[in-house]
Amino acid sequence: MPGIFISFEGGEGAGKSTQIQRLREALLSKGIEAVTTREPGGSQGAEIVREVLLSGAAKEYGVTAEAVLFAAARADHIDTLIKPALEDGKWVLCDRFADSSRVYQGESGVPDSVVEALQQVAIAGHNPDMTLLINVTPEVGLARVSKRTAPVEFDGPDRFETDTLETHRRRQNLFLEMARKEPNRIVVIDGDQSQDKVTDDIWQTVQNRFAKEIELEDHNLQESRED
């Protein structure tokens, strides 16, 4: 059986990284092998592009150039990691995917037609089976970012964390608008709640959507233990 592809979306400070790891652990408890990854990045080539984008090195070349770089990183990520993992029957949990490009590049002024054309080429039909949108109030998310104690990649906030509060609010609205247009794929999770409550909501959502797949793998796990 092919694997399941779940993307995580949301604004800065939504807690996606934490929730992805917690979902992976829950899936492992049911006998499901899950690969965690991120965008931009996730493959050797894409990680190089990530450094260029999030450090702000590409900013001077304009938002269209950034959109092209995001798409290039995504194409390499899919070919190198996502597609092989899914074909091997693994679940893929990705921190950001094409929806982030639609929101971040779209909000910055890149025409929707350009963003969509780039996504069609980069994704090549590999869309998420489900997207979990952790919706966090920008003020709450940015406060969390400012209190981070874990090591960060760059000396200070990254390229997008330094944008204005109004910009973060526009991005939140764009994410929510997207969810309203695609309710069958995108599930909105209240990210202002405690981490544990967000974890519970995500696990319940995943169990409801993929009940048969989880039950089958759990059954196989129990049988292997009995043997």
FENRAUR-V410905 format. One record per run of one state. SS is the DSSP state (A for helix, B for strand, O for the rest). FROM is the first residue (numbers start at 0). LEN is the number of residues. If there is no record, write none. Layout:
ss:SS from:FROM len:LEN
ss:SS from:FROM len:LEN
This chain:
ss:O from:0 len:4
ss:B from:4 len:5
ss:O from:9 len:6
ss:A from:15 len:13
ss:O from:28 len:5
ss:B from:33 len:5
ss:O from:38 len:5
ss:A from:43 len:11
ss:O from:54 len:4
ss:A from:58 len:3
ss:O from:61 len:1
ss:A from:62 len:25
ss:O from:87 len:3
ss:B from:90 len:5
ss:O from:95 len:2
ss:A from:97 len:10
ss:O from:107 len:4
ss:A from:111 len:12
ss:O from:123 len:6
ss:B from:129 len:6
ss:O from:135 len:2
ss:A from:137 len:9
ss:O from:146 len:18
ss:A from:164 len:17
ss:O from:181 len:4
ss:B from:185 len:5
ss:O from:190 len:4
ss:A from:194 len:15
ss:O from:209 len:1
ss:A from:210 len:16
ss:O from:226 len:1
